[in-house]
Amino acid sequence: MPHVLSASLLLVAHDRYGSDVLAGDWRVPKRGRSTEVEAEAGMVLEEVQTDFCGAVTRTDRDLDTVELEDRRGRRRTFPLGPGFLLEGKPVVLKAPVRRAAPARATHTASGSVAVHDAKARVARASRIYVEGRHDAELVEKVWGDDLRIEGVAVEYLEGVDDLPSVVDRFKPGPGRRLGVLVDHLVPGSKESRIAASVLRGPHKEHVLVVGHPYVDVWQGVKPERLGLEKWPVIPRSMSWKHGICQSLGWPHRNQADIAHAWKRILGSVRSYADLEPALLGRVEELIDFVTT
């Protein structure tokens, strides 16, 4: 009686010969096909002919070569092209593509025409004084490029209470002008009385005191830059900066929190367009005064 083999036995008998060795792309190398990569500084490569392994230190476009340095500091030069392994995979090495330099700004943050590669002038004898560090940082961010070209230094006073004595020590005169930017310079304020006494003094021809109406220079930044319709109104019984941070839900426990809040505000300023006209005009006036 003839034997009848089950389908499962037939399948086993067939499988013992394995799969077709010619199935698929049998020509693909074990490590895969080479891909093109740009030789970037620091890239670690192995040169297959010599087994030399090192990081790319230099690529010479004219000679079409690449220099590798191994961990012992030894350097060797090889022609660009095939014959390298990157992370164990074959690559065809090519020189990096020359990328166009980024376009230079045509204007400074203050809106002035940018003067590239100009060296800062030796500082003039004339100066601009502002009340505090935050004022100085804001002026630097918007007008810094202009002031360096003009050779005008900006210093801060830490308040205006001693302004008359500061002016006396500075000794303004011809070619040595002093411009002062004061916060909250409004009629009847302490600041307005101090400014008036300076402008009546013996140096009045060579001193210009101007100011903005804001309690602090923070308000000189347009509130829209911070997503606000207007700056919060802070009661006089509360420290103004702490009150602003509290109203905006920002940390305000200590001076470090206040400094962080200012960095956040300053970071929102990109150019003169982000400042209030009442501040812009006064700074421009001071720059004109000390550079005339």
Sine and cosine of phi, psi and omega as CSV:
sin_phi,cos_phi,sin_psi,cos_psi,sin_omega,cos_omega
0.00,0.00,0.77,-0.63,-0.04,-1.00
-0.92,0.40,0.60,-0.80,0.03,-1.00
-0.98,0.20,0.65,-0.76,0.04,-1.00
-0.94,-0.34,0.87,-0.48,-0.01,-1.00
-1.00,-0.02,0.70,-0.71,0.03,-1.00
-0.95,0.31,0.31,-0.95,-0.01,-1.00
-0.89,0.46,-0.56,0.83,-0.02,-1.00
-0.93,0.37,-0.59,0.80,0.03,-1.00
-0.94,0.34,-0.60,0.80,0.04,-1.00
-0.89,0.45,-0.63,0.78,-0.01,-1.00
-0.91,0.41,-0.67,0.74,0.02,-1.00
-0.90,0.45,-0.70,0.71,-0.02,-1.00
-0.88,0.48,-0.57,0.82,0.00,-1.00
-0.96,0.27,-0.65,0.76,-0.11,-0.99
-0.93,0.37,-0.37,0.93,-0.09,-1.00
-0.92,0.39,-0.21,0.98,0.03,-1.00
-1.00,0.01,-0.08,1.00,0.04,-1.00
0.98,0.18,0.02,-1.00,-0.02,-1.00
-0.99,0.13,0.21,-0.98,-0.02,-1.00
-0.94,0.33,0.88,-0.48,-0.06,-1.00
-0.93,0.37,-0.31,0.95,0.00,-1.00
-1.00,-0.05,-0.03,1.00,0.00,-1.00
-0.94,0.35,0.61,-0.79,-0.02,-1.00
0.98,0.19,-0.17,-0.99,-0.02,-1.00
-1.00,-0.01,1.00,-0.03,-0.06,-1.00
-0.97,0.26,-0.11,0.99,-0.03,-1.00
-1.00,0.05,-0.15,0.99,-0.01,-1.00
-0.92,0.39,0.80,-0.60,0.03,-1.00
-0.87,0.49,0.38,-0.93,-0.04,-1.00
-0.86,0.51,-0.60,0.80,-0.03,-1.00
-1.00,0.06,-0.02,1.00,-0.04,-1.00
1.00,-0.09,0.16,-0.99,-0.01,-1.00
-0.98,0.18,0.47,-0.88,-0.01,-1.00
-0.94,0.33,0.59,-0.81,0.09,-1.00
-0.85,-0.53,0.47,-0.88,0.01,-1.00
-0.99,0.14,0.70,-0.71,0.09,-1.00
-0.67,-0.74,0.46,-0.89,0.08,-1.00
-1.00,0.07,0.67,-0.74,0.02,-1.00
-0.96,0.26,0.97,-0.25,-0.01,-1.00
-0.97,-0.23,0.59,-0.80,0.01,-1.00
-0.83,0.56,0.74,-0.67,0.00,-1.00
1.00,-0.02,-0.23,0.97,0.02,-1.00
-0.91,0.41,0.78,-0.63,-0.03,-1.00
-1.00,-0.04,0.84,-0.55,-0.07,-1.00
-0.78,-0.63,0.42,-0.91,0.13,-0.99
-0.88,-0.48,0.78,-0.63,0.04,-1.00
-1.00,0.00,0.88,-0.48,-0.22,-0.98
-0.94,0.35,-0.48,0.88,-0.04,-1.00
-0.94,0.34,-0.61,0.79,-0.08,-1.00
-0.94,-0.34,-0.14,0.99,-0.10,-0.99
0.89,0.45,0.29,0.96,0.03,-1.00
-0.96,0.27,0.78,-0.63,-0.04,-1.00
-0.86,-0.52,0.78,-0.63,0.01,-1.00
-0.21,-0.98,0.10,-0.99,-0.01,-1.00
-1.00,-0.05,0.57,-0.82,0.03,-1.00
-0.93,0.37,0.82,-0.57,0.04,-1.00
-0.94,-0.34,-0.45,0.89,-0.05,-1.00
-0.32,-0.95,0.59,-0.81,0.11,-0.99
-0.84,-0.54,0.78,-0.63,0.00,-1.00
-0.96,-0.28,0.94,-0.34,-0.03,-1.00
-0.92,0.38,-0.62,0.78,-0.06,-1.00
-0.92,0.38,-0.67,0.75,0.00,-1.00
-1.00,0.01,-0.15,0.99,-0.01,-1.00
0.85,0.52,0.74,0.67,-0.03,-1.00
-0.77,-0.63,0.27,-0.96,0.08,-1.00
-0.74,-0.67,0.61,-0.79,0.02,-1.00
-0.95,-0.32,0.75,-0.66,0.03,-1.00
-0.90,-0.43,0.55,-0.84,0.07,-1.00
-0.81,-0.59,0.82,-0.57,-0.02,-1.00
-1.00,0.09,-0.01,-1.00,-0.10,-0.99
-0.93,0.36,-0.24,0.97,0.07,-1.00
-1.00,-0.04,0.03,1.00,0.02,-1.00
1.00,0.03,0.07,1.00,0.03,-1.00
-0.98,0.19,0.64,-0.77,-0.03,-1.00
-0.87,-0.50,0.61,-0.79,0.07,-1.00
-0.64,-0.77,0.51,-0.86,-0.01,-1.00
-0.93,-0.37,0.70,-0.72,-0.02,-1.00
-0.74,-0.67,0.45,-0.89,0.08,-1.00
-0.95,0.32,0.59,-0.81,0.09,-1.00
-0.92,0.40,0.38,-0.93,0.02,-1.00
0.79,-0.62,-0.46,-0.89,-0.01,-1.00
-0.97,0.23,0.15,-0.99,0.07,-1.00
0.97,-0.23,0.31,0.95,0.01,-1.00
-0.81,-0.58,0.47,-0.88,0.11,-0.99
-0.90,-0.44,0.72,-0.69,0.08,-1.00
-0.86,-0.51,0.92,-0.39,-0.08,-1.00
0.82,0.58,0.63,0.78,0.07,-1.00
0.99,0.13,-0.01,1.00,-0.03,-1.00
-0.92,-0.39,0.63,-0.78,-0.06,-1.00
-0.94,0.35,0.65,-0.76,0.02,-1.00
-0.69,-0.72,0.43,-0.90,0.15,-0.99
-0.97,-0.25,0.91,-0.42,-0.13,-0.99
-1.00,0.07,0.71,-0.71,0.05,-1.00
-0.71,-0.71,0.35,-0.94,-0.02,-1.00
-0.92,0.38,0.54,-0.84,0.04,-1.00
-0.88,0.48,0.57,-0.82,0.03,-1.00
-0.96,0.28,0.73,-0.69,0.06,-1.00
-0.94,0.35,0.82,-0.57,-0.01,-1.00
-0.97,-0.25,0.65,-0.76,-0.02,-1.00
-0.90,0.43,0.63,-0.77,0.04,-1.00
-0.91,0.42,0.59,-0.80,0.01,-1.00
-0.87,0.49,0.58,-0.81,-0.02,-1.00
-0.89,0.46,0.69,-0.72,0.01,-1.00
-0.99,0.17,0.53,-0.84,0.02,-1.00
-0.90,0.43,0.64,-0.77,0.01,-1.00
-1.00,0.02,-0.33,0.94,-0.01,-1.00
-0.70,-0.71,0.46,-0.89,0.07,-1.00
-0.98,0.18,0.08,-1.00,0.01,-1.00
-0.90,0.43,-0.36,0.93,0.01,-1.00
-1.00,0.08,-0.11,0.99,-0.02,-1.00
0.99,-0.11,-0.06,1.00,0.03,-1.00
-0.97,0.26,0.38,-0.92,0.08,-1.00
-0.92,0.40,0.79,-0.62,-0.05,-1.00
-0.95,0.33,0.69,-0.72,0.07,-1.00
-0.92,-0.39,0.97,-0.23,-0.10,-0.99
-0.99,0.16,0.54,-0.84,0.09,-1.00
0.89,0.46,0.28,0.96,0.05,-1.00
-0.99,0.15,0.69,-0.73,0.03,-1.00
-0.98,0.18,0.59,-0.81,0.05,-1.00
-0.91,0.42,0.66,-0.75,0.02,-1.00
-0.96,0.28,0.43,-0.90,0.17,-0.98
-0.86,0.51,0.70,-0.72,-0.11,-0.99
-0.85,0.52,0.70,-0.72,0.10,-1.00
-0.93,0.36,0.26,-0.96,0.13,-0.99
-0.94,0.33,-0.49,0.87,0.02,-1.00
-0.93,0.36,0.46,-0.89,-0.06,-1.00
-0.63,-0.77,0.34,-0.94,0.22,-0.98
-0.89,-0.46,0.79,-0.61,0.08,-1.00
-0.95,-0.30,0.65,-0.76,0.11,-0.99
-0.82,-0.57,0.20,-0.98,-0.14,-0.99
-0.94,0.33,-0.70,0.72,-0.11,-0.99
-0.55,-0.84,-0.04,-1.00,-0.06,-1.00
-0.88,0.48,-0.66,0.75,-0.03,-1.00
-0.90,0.44,-0.65,0.76,0.06,-1.00
-0.87,0.49,-0.72,0.70,-0.04,-1.00
-0.89,0.45,-0.64,0.76,-0.01,-1.00
-0.93,0.38,-0.60,0.80,0.02,-1.00
-0.93,0.36,-0.68,0.73,0.04,-1.00
-0.88,0.47,-0.66,0.75,0.01,-1.00
-0.89,0.45,-0.66,0.75,-0.06,-1.00
-0.91,0.42,-0.63,0.78,-0.08,-1.00
-1.00,-0.04,-0.65,0.76,-0.10,-0.99
-0.93,-0.37,0.09,1.00,-0.11,-0.99
-0.83,0.56,-0.71,0.70,-0.01,-1.00
-0.87,0.49,-0.68,0.74,0.00,-1.00
-0.91,0.41,-0.68,0.74,-0.06,-1.00
-0.92,0.39,-0.58,0.81,0.03,-1.00
-0.92,0.40,-0.65,0.76,0.03,-1.00
-0.92,0.40,-0.60,0.80,0.00,-1.00
-0.99,0.16,-0.23,0.97,-0.01,-1.00
0.96,0.27,0.56,0.83,-0.02,-1.00
-0.96,-0.29,0.83,-0.56,0.04,-1.00
-1.00,-0.06,0.56,-0.83,0.05,-1.00
-0.91,-0.42,0.78,-0.63,0.03,-1.00
-0.82,-0.57,0.34,-0.94,0.02,-1.00
-0.86,-0.52,0.45,-0.89,-0.19,-0.98
-0.99,-0.16,-0.35,0.94,-0.18,-0.98
0.87,0.49,0.76,0.65,0.02,-1.00
0.95,-0.30,0.29,-0.96,-0.08,-1.00
-0.93,-0.36,0.08,1.00,-0.05,-1.00
-0.84,0.54,-0.59,0.81,-0.04,-1.00
-0.99,-0.17,0.33,0.94,-0.08,-1.00
-0.84,0.54,-0.69,0.73,0.00,-1.00
-0.83,0.55,-0.68,0.73,0.00,-1.00
-0.95,0.32,-0.54,0.84,0.05,-1.00
-0.89,0.45,-0.68,0.73,0.01,-1.00
-0.90,0.43,-0.67,0.74,0.01,-1.00
-0.87,0.49,-0.66,0.75,0.00,-1.00
-0.93,0.36,-0.56,0.83,-0.01,-1.00
-0.93,0.36,-0.53,0.85,0.00,-1.00
0.84,0.54,0.91,0.42,0.04,-1.00
-0.88,0.47,0.45,-0.89,0.03,-1.00
-0.12,-0.99,-0.16,-0.99,0.02,-1.00
-0.85,0.52,0.80,-0.61,-0.03,-1.00
0.97,0.23,0.06,1.00,-0.01,-1.00
-0.66,-0.75,0.93,0.37,-0.06,-1.00
-1.00,0.05,0.42,-0.91,0.01,-1.00
-0.78,-0.62,0.83,-0.55,0.09,-1.00
-0.93,-0.37,0.68,-0.73,-0.07,-1.00
-0.79,-0.61,0.77,-0.64,0.07,-1.00
-0.96,-0.28,0.84,-0.54,-0.09,-1.00
-0.90,-0.44,0.68,-0.73,0.10,-1.00
-0.98,0.22,0.49,-0.87,0.13,-0.99
0.79,0.62,0.74,0.67,0.02,-1.00
-1.00,0.02,1.00,0.06,-0.02,-1.00
-0.80,-0.60,0.41,-0.91,-0.03,-1.00
-0.82,0.57,0.71,-0.70,0.06,-1.00
1.00,0.06,-0.13,0.99,-0.02,-1.00
-0.99,0.15,0.32,-0.95,0.08,-1.00
-0.84,0.54,-0.66,0.76,-0.03,-1.00
-0.88,0.47,-0.63,0.78,-0.02,-1.00
-0.92,0.38,-0.59,0.81,0.02,-1.00
-0.93,0.38,-0.65,0.76,0.02,-1.00
-0.92,0.40,-0.67,0.74,0.01,-1.00
-0.89,0.46,-0.65,0.76,-0.02,-1.00
-0.90,0.43,-0.61,0.79,0.01,-1.00
-0.91,0.41,-0.58,0.81,0.03,-1.00
-0.94,0.35,-0.67,0.75,-0.05,-1.00
-0.97,0.26,-0.18,0.98,0.13,-0.99
-1.00,-0.09,-0.14,0.99,-0.11,-0.99
-0.97,0.25,-0.04,-1.00,-0.08,-1.00
-0.93,0.37,-0.27,0.96,-0.06,-1.00
-0.97,-0.25,0.26,0.97,-0.19,-0.98
-0.85,0.53,-0.48,0.87,-0.03,-1.00
-0.94,0.33,-0.36,0.93,-0.10,-1.00
-0.89,-0.46,0.25,0.97,0.02,-1.00
-0.79,-0.61,0.68,-0.74,0.11,-0.99
-0.77,-0.64,0.86,-0.51,0.06,-1.00
-0.93,-0.37,0.88,-0.48,0.06,-1.00
-0.78,-0.62,0.23,-0.97,-0.01,-1.00
-0.36,-0.93,0.18,-0.98,0.06,-1.00
-0.93,-0.37,0.27,-0.96,-0.09,-1.00
-1.00,0.10,0.00,1.00,-0.15,-0.99
-0.99,0.12,0.52,-0.85,0.03,-1.00
-0.86,0.52,-0.63,0.78,0.00,-1.00
-0.56,-0.83,0.39,-0.92,-0.04,-1.00
-0.89,0.46,-0.32,0.95,0.08,-1.00
-0.79,0.61,-0.65,0.76,-0.05,-1.00
-0.94,0.33,-0.19,0.98,0.06,-1.00
-0.95,0.31,-0.24,0.97,0.08,-1.00
-1.00,0.05,0.75,-0.66,-0.02,-1.00
-0.86,0.50,0.76,-0.66,-0.06,-1.00
-0.87,0.49,-0.46,0.89,0.01,-1.00
-0.87,0.50,-0.45,0.89,0.00,-1.00
-0.90,0.43,-0.35,0.94,0.00,-1.00
-0.94,-0.33,0.21,0.98,0.01,-1.00
0.98,0.22,0.37,0.93,-0.02,-1.00
-0.95,-0.32,0.47,-0.88,0.14,-0.99
-0.98,0.18,-0.60,0.80,0.06,-1.00
-0.38,-0.93,0.31,-0.95,0.04,-1.00
-0.94,0.33,0.62,-0.78,0.03,-1.00
-0.89,0.46,0.49,-0.87,0.09,-1.00
-1.00,-0.01,0.82,-0.57,-0.08,-1.00
-0.95,-0.32,0.77,-0.64,0.02,-1.00
-0.90,0.44,0.52,-0.85,-0.05,-1.00
-0.90,0.44,-0.35,0.94,-0.01,-1.00
-0.96,0.29,-0.16,0.99,-0.06,-1.00
-0.89,-0.46,0.58,-0.81,0.11,-0.99
-0.84,0.54,0.79,-0.61,-0.16,-0.99
-0.87,0.49,-0.75,0.66,-0.05,-1.00
-0.91,0.41,-0.65,0.76,0.05,-1.00
-0.90,0.44,-0.63,0.78,0.01,-1.00
-0.90,0.43,-0.62,0.78,0.04,-1.00
-0.89,0.47,-0.74,0.67,-0.01,-1.00
-0.88,0.48,-0.66,0.75,0.02,-1.00
-0.89,0.46,-0.69,0.72,-0.02,-1.00
-0.90,0.43,-0.55,0.83,-0.03,-1.00
-1.00,0.01,-0.01,1.00,0.02,-1.00
0.97,0.23,0.41,0.91,0.02,-1.00
-0.99,-0.13,0.48,-0.88,0.06,-1.00
-0.85,0.53,0.61,-0.80,-0.04,-1.00
-0.48,-0.88,0.52,0.85,-0.05,-1.00
-0.95,0.32,-0.59,0.80,-0.11,-0.99
-0.56,-0.83,-0.06,-1.00,-0.05,-1.00
-0.91,0.41,-0.50,0.87,0.04,-1.00
-0.89,0.45,-0.61,0.79,0.05,-1.00
-0.91,0.41,-0.64,0.77,0.02,-1.00
-0.91,0.42,-0.66,0.75,0.02,-1.00
-0.89,0.45,-0.63,0.77,0.02,-1.00
-0.92,0.40,-0.61,0.79,0.03,-1.00
-0.89,0.46,-0.67,0.74,0.00,-1.00
-0.91,0.42,-0.65,0.76,0.03,-1.00
-0.87,0.49,-0.58,0.81,0.04,-1.00
-0.91,0.41,-0.67,0.74,0.01,-1.00
-0.93,0.37,-0.73,0.69,-0.01,-1.00
-0.88,0.47,-0.59,0.81,0.01,-1.00
-0.91,0.41,-0.33,0.94,0.01,-1.00
-0.99,0.13,-0.17,0.98,-0.04,-1.00
-1.00,0.01,0.85,-0.52,0.02,-1.00
-0.96,-0.27,-0.55,0.84,-0.03,-1.00
-0.32,-0.95,-0.04,-1.00,0.02,-1.00
-0.83,0.55,-0.44,0.90,-0.04,-1.00
-0.92,0.40,-0.25,0.97,-0.01,-1.00
-1.00,-0.07,0.07,1.00,0.00,-1.00
-0.94,-0.34,0.44,-0.90,0.02,-1.00
-0.95,0.30,0.62,-0.79,0.00,-1.00
-0.83,0.56,-0.55,0.84,-0.02,-1.00
-0.90,0.43,-0.42,0.91,0.08,-1.00
-1.00,0.01,-0.69,0.72,-0.02,-1.00
-0.81,0.58,-0.78,0.62,-0.09,-1.00
-0.88,0.48,-0.60,0.80,-0.05,-1.00
-0.94,0.34,-0.64,0.77,0.02,-1.00
-0.92,0.39,-0.68,0.74,0.04,-1.00
-0.87,0.49,-0.61,0.79,0.02,-1.00
-0.90,0.44,-0.67,0.74,0.02,-1.00
-0.91,0.42,-0.67,0.74,0.00,-1.00
-0.89,0.46,-0.68,0.74,0.04,-1.00
-0.88,0.47,-0.65,0.76,-0.05,-1.00
-0.91,0.42,-0.71,0.70,-0.09,-1.00
-0.99,0.14,-0.21,0.98,0.01,-1.00
-0.97,-0.24,-0.03,1.00,0.01,-1.00
-0.97,0.26,0.00,0.00,0.00,0.00
